[in-house]
Amino acid sequence: MKTIIQRKIDQGILPRLNDEMIDALAEINLEEGYSNFSTKALKKILPHLREGLPPYEAFVKAGYNPTQRAGKQGGEELMKIAPLAPNELRNPIVQQMLSETFRVVNAIVKAYGKPDMIRVEMARELKRPKTKREEARNKAIQKRKEREEHAEFLTIYLGHTIEPNNPEVRKYELWLEMGCEDTTLDNLDLFLKNGRIIDSKKYQLWLECNRISPYSGQPISLTKLFSPEIEIEHILPYSKTMNNEFTNLCLCETSINREKGNRLPYEFFASKGTNELELFKKRVATLSNEAKKKRFLADEIPEDFLNSQIVNTSYAARELHARLEMLLPPVPDGDTKRLRVQVVNGQATATLRRLWGLNSILSKGDIDTKNRGDHRHHAIDAITIACTTPSLLHTLTTYSKFNELNKLTNDHIEAPWKGFLTNSSEAINKIIVSYRNQKRLVGKKPNKINVKNLEKHPSGYIKQSTITIRGALHEETSYGLVSQNGEEIFVTRWPLEKFTKENQLDKVLDDKVREVLRERVARFGGDIKKAFAENPEDPIYMYSLNGVKVPIKRVRVKNPSENLVEVRPKVFVESGNNYCIAIYRDRETGKSEFDTITFWDAIRKTLRNESLFSTSKNGKPILFTLQQKDIVVRYENHPDEINWNDIEYIRNNLYRVRKFDIKGIIYLDYLYAAEIDDKQDRNRLFISPVPNTLKCVKVEIDLLGNIIKKEGI
C-alpha cells in the first residue's frame, strides 16, 4: 500500500506527504457496506431514488450516464459488445462472469438480431421489513460492543491502550473461537506475543477435521501441522469465489493442493475414479461441519453461493448495465428517455417462478422446489425475468415491505398469457445445454512492472507479457536417480504417515529400513496407521554402523514408472496426466488405432508450433481427437442412424469424456446424469476398452445449444 501511495504522490495525483502521514494513510481500513459515490453525486441521485426509481434510472435522471462511465460516448449504439481486455476489471470473478455474459449476448444478436429490451436479474433483496432491518442493526451493535469489551480487557492486561480495531483484538477472538476459554492468562500472553493469524487458523482447522486430512485420510501430527507440508486450502476455489471465510477453508497436504489446482474437491476425486471418490465421500461424512460437507461434495459452485458472493455487488451491476446499454442505449420518449436495459430483482424472480408454476417443469409438478440439478433451470429463470415488468416488480416490493410475500397467489398475479406454462414447458424440453470446455494450452498474461524513472515512463510502470500454462505441467512429486545392483532406479522420499497399506513397504529402497518398518507393523498387529503414528515415547529408529540410534521419519521409495522427464539436473518428475487421445480409423474396414499424448509433451509441442498428432497412422486417417470433457453422440451401428433433428434422441445419447489411459480405454459419462432420478440411469457409464468399440461422433454444443459435428485434429 505504501508503494502505491508513493507512486500516486510521484504522479501528482496525491499531495506531498511525510513518512508519518504515509504510514497512517496506509493503515486506514474503510468500513465495508458503503457506496463509492461522492457527496455531491449522492445529493443529485437520492431525490430520484426517494421517488421510487430503480438505481440505474436514478443515475440517468441525475445526469450520470452509465454508458459514459464505461468509456464510450453516450448514446453510441454498438452492433455487439466488445470483449473485455485482460485484467480490465478489478475483480477477476466479475470479469469472468461478464465475459461469458457478453459472449452469449453477442451470439443471440448475431443469430436473431437485436432485442427490443434486455432485462437482467441481480441477486438483491427486496425491501426488507423493519423488523429484519432492526435485527441486522442490533447484531452489528452487539458485535461492536463485544470488540469494545475485548479491547478494554486487553488494555488492562497488556498495560497499553488497545483500540477495538487493533489486530490484537482479532487474535483474542481467534483464541476464543479455538475453545480456549479455560486457558490461563499466561497462555493468553504467550498467544498474543507469538500467535499468528494464519497459524491459529491452521490449528482450528486441525481440531475441526479430527487431525485427519480430508484429502488423503492420513493423520496430521502437531509437528506436521506447522510445517510446509500442510497448508490452508480453499474448498471452493478462491479464484472462482473470492471467498476467504473460515467456512471455506480446510487443511490439505501441499502436494495434493498443487495437484488439485483450481478444481472442486468433488471434481478432483471424480477424475481419479470411482474408488477414490467413494473413499473421499466417507472421509467427508465424518466431518462435523455440515456447511463444509456440502462444499466438499458440490460438483459445481452452488448457485446461491455465487449469488451472495459475486453477483450481489454494485460493481458487477454497474459494469454489466453500462456495457449492455452500449448495445441498447435509451431512446427518446417524450421529455424523457426510455431505458431498454432494465434490472429485475432476484427475489422477485423466485416468487414469480413459484406463482406461475414454472418450478414444476423440472421438479415433477412441485411448484415450490427449484431443481438445480438440471441446468435448464437457468432458462426457466430467463423466461421469468423476461416477463417481470416494472409494474409487477412494484407490486412485489410493496408486499415484501409488509412481510406478506408468502400471501401472494395466482389471483393477485396472473400468468403473462394464456397457455404460458405449456409454452414454457415445450421450449424448455427442446433445450440442449451448452458446456464450455477451456482447451487453450498456452496463453499470455500481461504484467505491469512498477518503475521509478518517471521521466522515461510517466505512467509509473512498463508492460510485459509472460507465457502461462493452462494446467499442471507435471506431477508435484520430484524424484532422484540412484543406482542399486547395477540398475538405475527413480526414488523419492515418503513421510511414514503416507503409508496406508502393508504391501506399500515393498517400495522401500533400503533393505534394512524395510525390515525395521515391517517389524514395527507386525508389533502393532498389522495396524500400519498406529504403527507409524508419531509417538515420542516409542520412536521408530534403526542402528547405524557405529551403534547409534537413528530416528526414521522419512524413507526412500522406488517408482517403477518409466514415464519420467528431467526438469533440472538429476531431478525428475512424472509427465502428468494424458492430455489428449487421437482415434485413427479405416473408413472401409472400420478398424481403429490410437495415440495418446501427455500434458507435458502437448505443451512442449505447442511451444514449438508442432502438431500434437500426425494426420494418419499406418494408413488410417485421423477420425478425431478427444480430451477430458469433450462431448460425443453415441450410436449403435453406423453414424447415419443419428437423427440430428430429434432433440430427444440427441439428449439421450450425449456423453462426455471422463478420462482415458495409455492403453486406449476411454470412459464416457452420460451428459445429463444430474437430471435423472433413477440411480441406475444416473450412473450410466460407457467404457470403450479398445478404439474399435468406440462408436460415436464428436460434437460441440455452441452457446445457443446448436449441435456442431467435429472431425479431425
VENHUFEN-V488495 format. One record per residue. SS is DSSP state (A for helix, B for strand, O for the rest). Layout:
[[SS] [SS]]
This chain:
[[O] [A] [A] [A] [A] [A] [A] [A] [A] [A] [O] [O] [O] [O] [O] [O] [O] [O] [A] [A] [A] [A] [A] [A] [A] [A] [O] [O] [O] [O] [O] [O] [O] [O] [O] [O] [O] [O] [A] [A] [A] [A] [A] [A] [A] [A] [A] [A] [A] [A] [O] [O] [O] [O] [A] [A] [A] [A] [A] [A] [A] [O] [O] [O] [O] [A] [A] [A] [A] [O] [O] [O] [O] [O] [O] [O] [O] [O] [O] [O] [O] [O] [O] [O] [O] [O] [O] [O] [O] [O] [O] [A] [A] [A] [A] [A] [A] [A] [A] [A] [A] [A] [A] [A] [A] [A] [A] [A] [A] [A] [A] [A] [O] [O] [O] [O] [O] [B] [B] [B] [B] [B] [O] [O] [O] [O] [O] [O] [O] [A] [A] [A] [A] [A] [A] [A] [A] [A] [A] [A] [A] [A] [A] [A] [A] [A] [A] [A] [A] [A] [A] [A] [A] [A] [A] [A] [A] [A] [O] [O] [O] [O] [O] [O] [O] [O] [A] [A] [A] [A] [A] [A] [A] [A] [A] [A] [A] [O] [O] [O] [O] [O] [O] [O] [A] [A] [A] [A] [A] [A] [A] [A] [A] [A] [O] [O] [A] [A] [A] [A] [A] [A] [A] [A] [A] [A] [A] [A] [O] [O] [O] [B] [O] [O] [O] [O] [O] [O] [B] [O] [O] [A] [A] [A] [A] [O] [O] [O] [O] [B] [B] [B] [B] [B] [O] [O] [O] [A] [A] [A] [A] [O] [O] [O] [O] [A] [A] [A] [B] [B] [B] [B] [B] [A] [A] [A] [A] [A] [A] [A] [O] [O] [O] [O] [A] [A] [A] [A] [A] [A] [O] [O] [O] [A] [A] [A] [A] [A] [A] [A] [A] [A] [A] [A] [A] [O] [O] [O] [O] [A] [A] [A] [A] [A] [A] [A] [O] [O] [O] [O] [O] [O] [A] [A] [A] [A] [A] [A] [A] [A] [A] [O] [O] [A] [A] [A] [A] [A] [A] [A] [A] [A] [A] [A] [A] [A] [A] [O] [O] [O] [B] [B] [B] [O] [O] [B] [B] [B] [O] [O] [B] [B] [B] [B] [B] [A] [A] [A] [A] [A] [A] [A] [A] [A] [A] [O] [O] [A] [A] [A] [A] [O] [O] [O] [O] [O] [O] [O] [O] [O] [O] [O] [O] [O] [O] [O] [A] [A] [A] [A] [A] [A] [A] [A] [A] [A] [O] [O] [O] [A] [A] [A] [A] [A] [A] [A] [A] [A] [A] [A] [A] [O] [O] [O] [A] [A] [A] [O] [O] [O] [O] [O] [O] [O] [O] [O] [O] [O] [O] [A] [A] [A] [A] [A] [A] [A] [A] [A] [A] [O] [O] [O] [O] [O] [O] [O] [O] [O] [O] [O] [O] [B] [B] [B] [B] [B] [B] [B] [B] [B] [O] [O] [O] [O] [O] [O] [O] [O] [O] [O] [B] [B] [B] [B] [B] [B] [B] [B] [B] [O] [O] [O] [O] [O] [O] [O] [O] [B] [B] [B] [B] [B] [B] [B] [O] [O] [B] [B] [B] [B] [B] [B] [B] [B] [B] [A] [A] [A] [O] [O] [O] [A] [A] [A] [A] [A] [A] [B] [O] [O] [A] [A] [A] [A] [A] [A] [A] [A] [A] [A] [A] [A] [A] [O] [O] [O] [O] [A] [A] [A] [A] [O] [O] [O] [O] [O] [O] [O] [O] [O] [B] [B] [B] [O] [O] [O] [O] [O] [B] [B] [B] [O] [O] [B] [B] [B] [B] [B] [B] [O] [O] [O] [O] [B] [B] [B] [B] [B] [O] [O] [B] [B] [B] [B] [O] [O] [O] [B] [B] [B] [B] [B] [B] [B] [B] [O] [O] [O] [O] [O] [O] [B] [B] [B] [B] [B] [B] [B] [A] [A] [A] [A] [A] [A] [A] [A] [A] [O] [O] [O] [O] [O] [O] [O] [O] [B] [B] [O] [O] [B] [B] [B] [B] [B] [B] [B] [O] [O] [O] [O] [B] [B] [B] [B] [O] [O] [O] [O] [A] [A] [A] [O] [O] [O] [O] [O] [A] [A] [A] [A] [A] [A] [O] [B] [B] [B] [B] [B] [B] [B] [O] [O] [O] [O] [O] [B] [B] [B] [B] [B] [O] [O] [A] [A] [A] [O] [O] [O] [A] [A] [A] [A] [O] [O] [B] [B] [B] [B] [O] [O] [A] [A] [A] [O] [O] [B] [B] [B] [B] [B] [B] [O] [O] [O] [O] [O] [B] [B] [B] [O] [O] [B] [O]]
